[in-house]
Amino acid sequence: MAKRSTTYGVWRELRVIRERTGWASADLSRESGVSAPYLSQLENGDRWPNPRVTKKLADALRVPVSVLERPDSEKVSVA
């Protein structure tokens, strides 16, 4: 799988937020219901989550969803 651009660094921010909570990846996985392997792919910038997963992570981390959303510059137009 080709690595997506992580210039915005939103998923690096996911790791920073998780670490600031004092949680290991397994803790966030358990709290959010997102599998540990998928979470690792997100933190490494290998995948972007769908909105449902983004909400689960934001809720678990107690941050606004907007903190974890893909920026407009990274969205692909479907028109």
N, C-alpha and C positions, 0 to 999 in steps of 0.2 A: 504494500500500500504506500502510495506516495505521501510524503510528509507535507502537510498544509503549512502555509505561511503562519508563523507565530510572531510576526513583527509587532502586533498589538500586545502580545504577551498575556492575554486574558487567562490562559491556562497555567502559565507560570504564576499568575496571581492566585489561582485556585490553590496551588501548592502552598504559597505563602500564607494565605488565609487559614488553610488547614493546619499548618504548622504553628501558627499563632494561637490556635485553639488548644494546642498541646496534643492533638490527635495524630495517631499513625494513620496510614491509608486504610488499614483494616477498621479503625474506629469510624471513619467517614463512610466507608462502605456499609457498615452495619447500621449507622444512623440514617443514611439516605436510602438504603435499599439498592444502591448501584454496585454492581459487582466490582471486586478489587481489580481484576484484569482490565476492565473497561475504564475504571477510574485512573489506572496507571496510563492507559493510552491517552486519556484526556489531559492529564498533567504533563505528558511528554509532547503534547501538541499533535499527536498522530490522528486524532479524531475530534469532531465537534459533536456535542450532544444535541438531541432533539429538545424542543421546549419542555417536554415533560421531565426529562432527566435534569435539565437546567434548574427547573423549579424544585425538584427533590434535593439537589445539592445546595441550592440557596437556602431552602428551609432548614436543612440540617446544619448549615453553617451560620444561620441566622443573619443573613445578609440579603439586601434587595436583589431580586432576579437580575436587574440591570447590570449588576457588577459582573455577572457571569455570562451575559448575552454576547453573542457574536456582534462585533461592531459593524455598522452599515458598510464600511469599506471592505469587509470580508464576505459580505453576502453576495450570492450569485443571483442575477436577475433571471426570472422565469418568464418574462414577457417577450 
